[in-house]
C-alpha cells in the first residue's frame, strides 16, 4: 500500500515498530499519538490498582496526576482532524489505549467508548468511511493474522 502520510507516536515502541515495518524514513512524529498518560498508575497492573480502588475504570476515571478521559479525547480529536484533512490513506503507529480512544472519537463516540475496542499487541486496524467524511466506519479491527506464533 501507498500512504499519503505516515504518523507515529514519539514513544519508542511505536516508532521502533514503524521502523521495523519499513516506514521509518517517511514517518512524521505526532505528539498527540502518545499513549494515555497513566500518571500515578504508570507501571502498575490493573489488578494492583483495583486492590486499592475496586471500582476504578480507566475510560471513566482516568489516572491521578495523569490524563482524564476528556484530555485524551481532546488529543484524539486533534489527530482525527489532522487525518481527515489529508487526501489519501494515512498510516498511524501508536499504543493501545490511545488507539481505542481514537477509534471512539473517529466514530463520534465519547472517549469512554474506547472501552469497547480491545486491541492486541501488533494488531492492525483500519478506519475509513462508508461513502464520505460524514460516515466514518471501522473497516477492520484488531487483525493479527500477520503475527506468527
N, C-alpha and C positions, 0 to 999 in steps of 0.2 A: 504494500500500500504506500501511497504517497500522502504526505501530510503538509498542509499549508503552514502549520506551526507545530512545534514540539515544546511543551512546557513541563518543567519539573520543579518539584519542591527542592529547596536547597539542602534538605536533610540528607545525610549520607546514604541511607538505604535506598531512597527514591532516586537520587542522582546516580548512584552506582548501578542500579537496575537499568536506568536509562542508557548508561554507557554500555552495559553488557548486552542490551537489546540492539545496539548499533546506532543509537540516535544521539549520543553524547555531543557530537560536533554540531548538530543542528539545534540542540536544546537551549531554551532560554529559562533562566531561573525566575520563578514566580513565588515570592514570599507568601502570598496568600494561600499557596498549596501546602504549607506545612501542616503536620499532624496537629490534632487538638492539643492545646497546652493543658497538661494534666496537673500543673501546679503542685500542691502538696501530695497529690496522689501519683506523681511520676515514679515509675519503678515498682509500684505496688500492684498486687493482684486484686481482681475484683473480690475474691473470697476474703482477702485480708481487709479490704475496705468495708465489706458487708458485715464483718465481725464487729466493727465499730458503729456502722450506720446501716442497719439491715434493710432499710427502705431506699437506699441510695440508688439512683439511676442516672448514669452519665448524660443521657439525652434529655433528661428533665432537670437535673440539678447542676450539671457542670461540675467543676472542681474548685475547691477552695484555693485561692491565690493562683488560679489558672483561668481558663476560659469558661464562660457561660454558654449555654446553647444559642443565645441571641448573638453573642460575639462571634462564634464560629459560623453561625448562619450568615452574618454580615460579610465575613471573608468569602464564604461560598458564593454569596450573591455577586460580589465583585468579580470572582472568577467566572461565573456564569455570564455576566455581562460582557467580559472581555472575549470569551469563547464565541458567544453569539454574534459578535461584531466582526469575526473573521470569516471570510469566504473560504469554504473548503473544510476538510477534516482536520481536527486538532487532536494530537496525542498528548495525554497527561500522565505523568508519573507522580504519585503521591502515596499517602498512607490510608489505611482502612477506615478509621473513624471519620477523617475529613472527607473521604470519597463517599461515604454513606450519607453525610450531610449534603454534599454537593449533589448527589442524586435526588435527594428530597427537594432541595431548592430548585433544581432543574425542572422538576415536575410541578413546582408551585406549592409544595407542602411546607409546613413548618420544619425548622431544623430538627425537631424531635422526631419527625418522620423517618430520619436516618436509622432509627432502631429497627425498622422493618427490612433493611437492605444489608444482610450479612455478607461479608466478603472474606474469602480465604486468601492466604499469602500467595503472591504471584498470580492472582487471578486476573482475567481480562473482562472488561465490561465495555459496552458501547451505549452512549446516549445519542439520541437523534430526534427526528421529527416525523410525525405521521405524514403531513403534507407541507407544512410551512412552520415558521418560527412560533406561530400561535398554538401549535400542537406538539409540545415536547413529549417524548416517549423514552422508554428504556428498550433498546433494540436487543441486547442480551446482557446477562448479569452473572458475575462470579464464575466465569468459564475457566476451567482448569485442565481441560483435556490436553493442553500443550505441555503440562508439567509431568515429567516422568517420575516414577516412584523408585 
